[in-house]
Amino acid sequence: MLCSLSNTRRGWFKRRLPDYVVITIEGALLERDPETPWYYDFVPGYRGAQSIEGLQRALDRIADDPDMRGVLFLYKGTALSLAQAQSVTALFDRFRRRSARHSAHGVAQRIVVYVEQCSPSALVAASAADQLILAPLADWEIVGLRVAPLFLKDALARLGVEMQVVRVAPWKTAADAFIFDGLTDEARAQYDWLLDSLYTDIVDGVAKGRGLDADAVRALIDRAPLTGIEALAAGLIDQLAYEDELPALLQRGDKPAVLKPYRRAQRLFYRRPQPAAVGAIGVITLSGTIMSGASRSFPAPLPLFGDETIGSTTAQQLIRAARKDDSLDAVIVYVDSPGGSALASDLIWRELTLLDAEKPVIVYMGDAAASGGYYIAAPGRKIVAQRASITGSIGVIIAKANLQGAFAKLGARRDAVSRGAHAGIYADTTHWQGDLIERVEHSLQHTYDQFKQRVIDGRRLDPAVVDALAGGRVWTGAQALEHGLVDALGDFQHAVEIAMTEAGLPVGGRVELVAVEEPKRWLAPVPAAAQALLGGRRAQQFADLASFVVDGELSALLEREHVWLLAPHLPKS
């Protein structure tokens, strides 16, 4: 009834309908909607962060309207990773299918992308549009891929700093910058196979979107950056124009096309009644560097930690909340992490293992789910990644700086009193040797063996196979699928379809996606058997930064966290 009333009202104002709905993408996109209080939407001037989830909702609503000609994307400083570009391309394909289904003549609505400035990966996604228009002075800047780590070994030596790194995996490159003066053979080989896979995805994405031969696209990339005129001549774009010329370019007949921003046009969309939900699927977002304690978000990226952390305490509460919620048929865990603390990763692994014992857990990988990020993905009943997701890095590392030489240069010294033969094992003036290095290596080997066992159990792989895939080796999602480290390639919606199948829900029906929130009251751990019986974001970022750095949480964390599952120097495109 409500849809009928809305559509009746819409008929009175039908002349106000636009030909194209305009969606502007500025800056970076998140994968999932950020958690913000409901009242933020009513704050004057507030604009929430854009997300792929939000684009999905918007495109679904536009596709449901049979009187709309299409959608116009304005790329204004748009920054996408390659994995996100692949998700956006999948959104475009789904939009075309949905709009064709609701069209009177079975004709899909058009997707037009206008580019002023964007990242190379965003340009890959733009190539999948029906019409790609470039600002006259903008360049086509897909120039390829390059990895160039900065090595600090000699610089640290001049300062009197000795870095000691112990690792059980030669492909674990997280601390190479401190102990080598260039790429090792293993690191170079790893970067080669990663860039080969990612570069192929870029070439194929442009070639398929623009209807060009892959070899021709490679030749064009080798000539890039290309001016707009050169890109137009090569068939990489369709037109050159300024934004004010778009209505005339998109006109049908004698009248310029009517363009309206999504926020203004959505009130006029045709509304279709939603079928009853066949079930509910919870969504848990685990994004950032994995650490003990509470999750944190910072106003600017910190060295090693990035701009947010996955706190094991917070993650435990989220997972327990999902486990306790009997309304959820399955849970999708979105993982976007280069790893972090071994202990924190194992604590999260345990909670996800308990959750999967009671309801299906599907892991969806973002840009990266490597090292500790893969550790917490291993319990997933199914793992879904994009072709360009970075994963694997099954290996362990520990690093410590010996500042004895630096103190000597400054005329400073420590004078310690201790009890216990190994009391100073992690001290900043200790040099690992003899019994000390043996204990460090023993601890590291134990963690590495546990990591591999988690993968063997979770992925049901032969130990010899895991050994060949581990050692710190990093893979793209496409390569991980070949090796059995993930189950499927696709976007978040594909993960939803797999979750429905695993939960026994009818695929094709509507499912309710529920963002799992941290409970208001602390949830104690519940044994598996017992559970079976019982059945102002910016301000917070600055507060997190203050408590993390100023109040001493950072130093305390570094003092107690020594063994790392970390892959911070991953190639991105």
Solvent accessible surface area in square Angstrom, and as a share of the most:
residue,aa,sasa,rsa
1,M,179,0.80
2,L,140,0.69
3,C,31,0.19
4,S,71,0.46
5,L,110,0.55
6,S,30,0.19
7,N,31,0.16
8,T,74,0.43
9,R,109,0.40
10,R,16,0.06
11,G,43,0.41
12,W,171,0.60
13,F,53,0.22
14,K,95,0.40
15,R,192,0.70
16,R,120,0.44
17,L,22,0.11
18,P,3,0.02
19,D,36,0.19
20,Y,0,0.00
21,V,0,0.00
22,V,18,0.10
23,I,13,0.07
24,T,36,0.21
25,I,2,0.01
26,E,82,0.37
27,G,31,0.29
28,A,74,0.57
29,L,7,0.03
30,L,73,0.36
31,E,13,0.06
32,R,25,0.09
33,D,51,0.27
34,P,33,0.21
35,E,121,0.54
36,T,50,0.29
37,P,45,0.28
38,W,191,0.67
39,Y,107,0.41
40,Y,26,0.10
41,D,111,0.58
42,F,154,0.64
43,V,72,0.42
44,P,126,0.80
45,G,80,0.77
46,Y,70,0.27
47,R,158,0.58
48,G,42,0.40
49,A,60,0.46
50,Q,46,0.21
51,S,3,0.02
52,I,10,0.05
53,E,41,0.18
54,G,19,0.18
55,L,10,0.05
56,Q,37,0.16
57,R,127,0.46
58,A,9,0.07
59,L,3,0.02
60,D,31,0.16
61,R,66,0.24
62,I,0,0.00
63,A,1,0.01
64,D,11,0.06
65,D,0,0.00
66,P,60,0.37
67,D,60,0.31
68,M,8,0.04
69,R,41,0.15
70,G,0,0.00
71,V,0,0.00
72,L,1,0.01
73,F,2,0.01
74,L,11,0.06
75,Y,1,0.01
76,K,55,0.23
77,G,33,0.31
78,T,1,0.01
79,A,43,0.33
80,L,9,0.05
81,S,21,0.14
82,L,5,0.02
83,A,7,0.05
84,Q,22,0.10
85,A,1,0.01
86,Q,33,0.15
87,S,2,0.01
88,V,3,0.01
89,T,41,0.24
90,A,27,0.21
91,L,6,0.03
92,F,2,0.01
93,D,54,0.28
94,R,48,0.18
95,F,3,0.01
96,R,51,0.19
97,R,143,0.52
98,R,60,0.22
99,S,2,0.02
100,A,27,0.21
101,R,160,0.59
102,H,46,0.21
103,S,29,0.19
104,A,99,0.77
105,H,163,0.73
106,G,48,0.46
107,V,101,0.58
108,A,35,0.28
109,Q,14,0.06
110,R,86,0.31
111,I,0,0.00
112,V,0,0.00
113,V,0,0.00
114,Y,3,0.01
115,V,5,0.03
116,E,63,0.28
117,Q,128,0.57
118,C,23,0.14
119,S,27,0.18
120,P,60,0.38
121,S,1,0.01
122,A,0,0.00
123,L,5,0.02
124,V,10,0.06
125,A,0,0.00
126,A,0,0.00
127,S,0,0.00
128,A,16,0.13
129,A,6,0.05
130,D,64,0.33
131,Q,18,0.08
132,L,0,0.00
133,I,0,0.00
134,L,1,0.00
135,A,16,0.12
136,P,41,0.26
137,L,173,0.86
138,A,16,0.12
139,D,62,0.32
140,W,0,0.00
141,E,81,0.37
142,I,1,0.00
143,V,85,0.49
144,G,25,0.24
145,L,43,0.22
146,R,209,0.76
147,V,41,0.24
148,A,66,0.51
149,P,42,0.26
150,L,134,0.67
151,F,49,0.20
152,L,60,0.30
153,K,90,0.38
154,D,76,0.40
155,A,46,0.36
156,L,34,0.17
157,A,64,0.49
158,R,179,0.65
159,L,110,0.55
160,G,16,0.15
161,V,25,0.14
162,E,66,0.30
163,M,40,0.18
164,Q,25,0.11
165,V,26,0.15
166,V,17,0.10
167,R,57,0.21
168,V,41,0.23
169,A,2,0.01
170,P,58,0.37
171,W,50,0.18
172,K,2,0.01
173,T,22,0.13
174,A,13,0.10
175,A,6,0.04
176,D,8,0.04
177,A,13,0.10
178,F,71,0.30
179,I,39,0.20
180,F,63,0.26
181,D,110,0.57
182,G,26,0.25
183,L,49,0.25
184,T,23,0.13
185,D,123,0.64
186,E,59,0.26
187,A,1,0.01
188,R,133,0.48
189,A,44,0.34
190,Q,4,0.02
191,Y,15,0.06
192,D,81,0.42
193,W,56,0.20
194,L,1,0.00
195,L,36,0.18
196,D,95,0.49
197,S,16,0.10
198,L,3,0.02
199,Y,55,0.21
200,T,50,0.29
201,D,10,0.05
202,I,6,0.03
203,V,0,0.00
204,D,67,0.35
205,G,26,0.25
206,V,0,0.00
207,A,9,0.07
208,K,175,0.74
209,G,27,0.26
210,R,39,0.14
211,G,68,0.65
212,L,51,0.25
213,D,89,0.46
214,A,32,0.25
215,D,97,0.50
216,A,43,0.34
217,V,0,0.00
218,R,83,0.30
219,A,56,0.44
220,L,17,0.09
221,I,4,0.02
222,D,117,0.60
223,R,142,0.52
224,A,16,0.12
225,P,81,0.51
226,L,3,0.02
227,T,68,0.39
228,G,2,0.02
229,I,128,0.65
230,E,69,0.31
231,A,0,0.00
232,L,72,0.36
233,A,90,0.70
234,A,30,0.24
235,G,27,0.26
236,L,0,0.00
237,I,3,0.02
238,D,55,0.29
239,Q,56,0.25
240,L,48,0.24
241,A,2,0.02
242,Y,124,0.47
243,E,67,0.30
244,D,119,0.62
245,E,74,0.33
246,L,1,0.00
247,P,38,0.24
248,A,60,0.46
249,L,62,0.31
250,L,5,0.02
251,Q,73,0.33
252,R,168,0.61
253,G,58,0.56
254,D,139,0.72
255,K,161,0.68
256,P,77,0.48
257,A,6,0.05
258,V,73,0.42
259,L,46,0.23
260,K,32,0.14
261,P,62,0.39
262,Y,43,0.16
263,R,176,0.64
264,R,131,0.48
265,A,0,0.00
266,Q,54,0.24
267,R,155,0.57
268,L,15,0.07
269,F,2,0.01
270,Y,68,0.26
271,R,97,0.36
272,R,69,0.25
273,P,105,0.66
274,Q,109,0.49
275,P,85,0.54
276,A,88,0.69
277,A,42,0.32
278,V,57,0.33
279,G,15,0.15
280,A,11,0.09
281,I,0,0.00
282,G,0,0.00
283,V,10,0.06
284,I,0,0.00
285,T,61,0.35
286,L,4,0.02
287,S,28,0.18
288,G,11,0.10
289,T,4,0.03
290,I,0,0.00
291,M,3,0.01
292,S,22,0.14
293,G,27,0.26
294,A,50,0.39
295,S,44,0.28
296,R,47,0.17
297,S,17,0.11
298,F,3,0.01
299,P,27,0.17
300,A,57,0.44
301,P,100,0.63
302,L,37,0.18
303,P,119,0.75
304,L,81,0.40
305,F,8,0.03
306,G,28,0.27
307,D,71,0.37
308,E,52,0.23
309,T,5,0.03
310,I,4,0.02
311,G,0,0.00
312,S,3,0.02
313,T,60,0.35
314,T,18,0.10
315,A,1,0.00
316,Q,30,0.13
317,Q,7,0.03
318,L,18,0.09
319,I,0,0.00
320,R,22,0.08
321,A,18,0.14
322,A,0,0.00
323,R,8,0.03
324,K,129,0.55
325,D,53,0.27
326,D,107,0.56
327,S,75,0.49
328,L,8,0.04
329,D,52,0.27
330,A,0,0.00
331,V,0,0.00
332,I,0,0.00
333,V,0,0.00
334,Y,15,0.06
335,V,0,0.00
336,D,33,0.17
337,S,0,0.00
338,P,35,0.22
339,G,0,0.00
340,G,0,0.00
341,S,0,0.00
342,A,9,0.07
343,L,105,0.52
344,A,0,0.00
345,S,0,0.00
346,D,40,0.21
347,L,65,0.32
348,I,0,0.00
349,W,38,0.13
350,R,121,0.44
351,E,8,0.04
352,L,1,0.00
353,T,44,0.26
354,L,20,0.10
355,L,0,0.00
356,D,25,0.13
357,A,79,0.61
358,E,64,0.29
359,K,18,0.08
360,P,11,0.07
361,V,0,0.00
362,I,0,0.00
363,V,0,0.00
364,Y,2,0.01
365,M,0,0.00
366,G,6,0.06
367,D,36,0.19
368,A,7,0.06
369,A,0,0.00
370,A,0,0.00
371,S,0,0.00
372,G,0,0.00
373,G,0,0.00
374,Y,0,0.00
375,Y,5,0.02
376,I,0,0.00
377,A,0,0.00
378,A,0,0.00
379,P,15,0.10
380,G,2,0.02
381,R,81,0.30
382,K,66,0.28
383,I,0,0.00
384,V,0,0.00
385,A,0,0.00
386,Q,12,0.05
387,R,100,0.37
388,A,6,0.04
389,S,0,0.00
390,I,7,0.03
391,T,0,0.00
392,G,0,0.00
393,S,2,0.01
394,I,1,0.00
395,G,0,0.00
396,V,0,0.00
397,I,8,0.04
398,I,4,0.02
399,A,41,0.32
400,K,19,0.08
401,A,31,0.24
402,N,14,0.07
403,L,47,0.24
404,Q,88,0.39
405,G,32,0.31
406,A,15,0.12
407,F,37,0.15
408,A,73,0.56
409,K,130,0.55
410,L,142,0.71
411,G,73,0.70
412,A,49,0.38
413,R,178,0.65
414,R,141,0.52
415,D,118,0.61
416,A,93,0.72
417,V,133,0.76
418,S,71,0.46
419,R,198,0.72
420,G,59,0.57
421,A,103,0.80
422,H,64,0.29
423,A,63,0.48
424,G,32,0.31
425,I,22,0.11
426,Y,83,0.32
427,A,39,0.30
428,D,39,0.20
429,T,36,0.21
430,T,23,0.14
431,H,76,0.34
432,W,6,0.02
433,Q,116,0.52
434,G,49,0.47
435,D,78,0.40
436,L,32,0.16
437,I,41,0.21
438,E,106,0.47
439,R,112,0.41
440,V,3,0.02
441,E,81,0.36
442,H,107,0.48
443,S,43,0.28
444,L,1,0.00
445,Q,78,0.34
446,H,111,0.49
447,T,24,0.14
448,Y,18,0.07
449,D,66,0.34
450,Q,64,0.28
451,F,0,0.00
452,K,33,0.14
453,Q,77,0.34
454,R,35,0.13
455,V,0,0.00
456,I,28,0.14
457,D,84,0.44
458,G,18,0.17
459,R,27,0.10
460,R,195,0.71
461,L,36,0.18
462,D,82,0.43
463,P,75,0.47
464,A,70,0.55
465,V,65,0.37
466,V,1,0.00
467,D,74,0.38
468,A,63,0.49
469,L,11,0.06
470,A,0,0.00
471,G,7,0.07
472,G,0,0.00
473,R,44,0.16
474,V,4,0.03
475,W,24,0.08
476,T,0,0.00
477,G,0,0.00
478,A,12,0.09
479,Q,29,0.13
480,A,0,0.00
481,L,67,0.33
482,E,141,0.63
483,H,61,0.27
484,G,23,0.22
485,L,0,0.00
486,V,3,0.02
487,D,52,0.27
488,A,17,0.13
489,L,45,0.22
490,G,18,0.17
491,D,9,0.05
492,F,16,0.07
493,Q,53,0.23
494,H,60,0.27
495,A,0,0.00
496,V,2,0.01
497,E,65,0.29
498,I,29,0.14
499,A,0,0.00
500,M,6,0.03
501,T,84,0.49
502,E,55,0.25
503,A,30,0.24
504,G,66,0.63
505,L,24,0.12
506,P,82,0.52
507,V,89,0.51
508,G,76,0.73
509,G,29,0.28
510,R,93,0.34
511,V,21,0.12
512,E,88,0.40
513,L,69,0.34
514,V,48,0.28
515,A,66,0.51
516,V,15,0.09
517,E,112,0.50
518,E,87,0.39
519,P,36,0.23
520,K,201,0.85
521,R,201,0.74
522,W,167,0.59
523,L,28,0.14
524,A,54,0.42
525,P,79,0.50
526,V,41,0.24
527,P,89,0.56
528,A,46,0.36
529,A,76,0.59
530,A,33,0.26
531,Q,10,0.04
532,A,77,0.60
533,L,157,0.78
534,L,139,0.69
535,G,47,0.45
536,G,57,0.55
537,R,102,0.37
538,R,142,0.52
539,A,70,0.54
540,Q,102,0.45
541,Q,17,0.08
542,F,108,0.45
543,A,52,0.40
544,D,8,0.04
545,L,48,0.24
546,A,43,0.33
547,S,22,0.14
548,F,9,0.04
549,V,67,0.38
550,V,119,0.68
551,D,102,0.53
552,G,28,0.27
553,E,65,0.29
554,L,41,0.20
555,S,60,0.39
556,A,43,0.33
557,L,4,0.02
558,L,78,0.39
559,E,127,0.57
560,R,132,0.48
561,E,9,0.04
562,H,43,0.19
563,V,25,0.14
564,W,26,0.09
565,L,0,0.00
566,L,10,0.05
567,A,8,0.06
568,P,52,0.33
569,H,95,0.42
570,L,26,0.13
571,P,9,0.06
572,K,156,0.66
573,S,33,0.21
